[in-house]
Amino acid sequence: MKKIIFLYLFLTMLGGFACTNKEGDDDEWEKLIESEAKAAAEQYKYLYSQTPKDRMPKTYYPQEAKLESSSTSWWTSGFFPGTLFYIYELTGDQKVLDLGVEKLEILAKEQHNKGTHDLGFMLYCSFGNADRLNPNDDYKNIMLTGAESLASRYNEDAQVIRSWDHGKWQFPVIIDNMMNLEFLFWASEQSGDPKYKDIAIKHSNQTIKNHFRDDYSSYHVIDYDPANGEVLARETAQGLHDESAWARGQSWALYGYTTMYRLTKDEAYLYQAKAIAEFIFSHPNLPEDLIPFWDFDITEQAQEKRDVSAAAINASALLELAKYVSSEQADDYVDKAKIILKNLSSDPYRAKENEIGGFLLKHSVGHFKANSEVDVPLTYADYYYIEALLRLKKWY
């Protein structure tokens, strides 16, 4: 009997230690999120002060000490105000909210832009977050007009939304386009018109059918025949080569299908998201810190540039995907997201105050082969980093 009691007390003590350690871990993360959010608020106020009033910050070139901004028609234009709204949500800093609202004024005209598929990034990440925090009919009307502009790029014969209007392709669709579909679901919910949601589902299904290899890695670009939907080419424009796995493309896919599952509860989307996660996190070329190189199939040391933007997207996606899987798998996804966020919040990835013009994260890659935005901060890396911190906060 004494042995049994001793064993019980011993196990209880271990359980107490486990509980204490978990509580300690929770406290540590809450403090880190609070610290990162406060620092981000100050850095983004500075970034705002360095950006022309009619422009959006895009990247910063450390060697030249040069901030590069963009017009609102550039695909990343919605991320800066969106990040400001996320920072406000984490801090309650009214000044940050006000700066985000100011930037919406120059962005509103993009609701009429029918020349891009990226209106989800541009309008839903910005006006969508603004409206979520402070519901506003003007914001809703702008987004509904924008959703109609996006829907105008849909081809019923191919059952996909056209991505680019440039290049050699007849009807190119890139994996990035998965990120604009939530915007269409929102439009159906708000308008009562199911056509937007239906477009998103058809596009998503065609992408599963045509974009993925047997190992669940994704091509970047699929070129369709707009007359009948036949696949004309499978390519990887921003990756190393056509059969390589461009890192950010895999991240867009993971995030996109996780979101599609939330919106539809279609098990095919959940299966796809889990399979993509397995590809990413079991890949032998993924570094131990879980911050991927810009392509999973790099072959030379000269190509070894990390893409922090892909890591930030992955962390945010995993924290949502964890809601829809078994508790054991959820723990694994959350643990991986924490590893990513812990690493992104410290050297060599996290910038010091005003170090890179006010951006938060260093070492992203836009388009390596074109020598465009290589090893620089990028506005969307910051956006998904803060989003991931916000999602992690909601776990506690």
Steps between C-alpha positions, in 0.01 A plus 500: 500500500782741587658434161173576327456823695860601429453430129180706499669791676798478263281504192295785643818696564612441140162615379536812712839569347356452152217739579740753645726477198208547262379799696852638489510445126169681461628793703816512291303512176258760628794721597671446165184583305445813708861608457501436125171683453618811687826506306311449172276798581799731535675362194193534283443857613853569385446310172187707441697821553756393238241410235359757255136577573382371162705177516524176696824355643617201301854406605830643622848449358744496795817542294363817344305612808209548260129457557304386194132584488224410258187648353171360622463297181791276602386163638647556848326832565251364753753346736626819664161624623406141581807462720418827675153365581645176637747697714212711631311183586799379703581831669195724503725781375256754352772675300573178313131458416479858376801454272343189347173681436688786333665259257162362398417831336755455222423128463124527446529564124635147447145368540462574128823328397408211270858449387613290798401182681651629825206703623469271800848598612438863412150552638410217736825516700448874540133599486399155619695533823388860544136397463545204734628734772256785430212399269445767237263504204747698288762229551249231409393676181861545391568131557184389320600705197848349523360147518304564182821625336675179604212284378527664157826306453328162533468276192210256518644267233829459687332547843787709634584865564766644274812613683733693271428709192864492393745238378495217249198317643145484363320486836748476789392404850749514786477320833501840675143546376378264774555789741233717335212256531396586856417847370246346263337297779465819700333668201241223470425519870458876492312529171292184513621416149651149491691560176814624677518196725430270207789653305733449795404133538537424130838673490614311807392164358675562169813597688499172694452316173773671300753679721634218715753222451466154654699612807259795555754762399360766272596648169497877495327565165244296309419626152146415388329508165222749577271338245480160668711496818766270358836530676756633256802523730612445860781731607666663799578858406647626828649169608829340406357305205168361381518184711633665816294595804507878538475553876251784515279323249472203735413743781226668296356154433509397866332818613251504214365148552488541875282806443284317247433227753391756758263656249346181359580210740577298186725216619689503169640841590605385846672197351679725253618741768632219721680339206664831406610548861651153497693580183638824644596380846635159406713633214868413548608847382298684764749651748476409868366844592208443257579816302513368143732592220318679218470168312502149645716371214794739510823333395779752560624700797453822304127427492470460877284798586226459759146613431363630828172591327432131432575415863263767632219379271563143614482595868170680455353217292605233751333684787172489312543147366555382858134579574376236257709193580549251783644632827828319439541648154385840626775495762754423229379785278497749787847390610633555148335842480659592834844392378458719194376800699769462765764505231343788309488708817877481553830526313568476214145553377350769725603857426597743771318831535517699175777268374339437163280802462240380748430155357490214751656197331819462298605237244208445264520427128263636238630363169848351525555414134410853393729642772196684631453555874763246606585486872290800599204579724163466327170652607310171482754321720418752774127462442491123545745516790272733696196297395668186634579671832138610523378148427739357760374748759149369447617151602548625858 
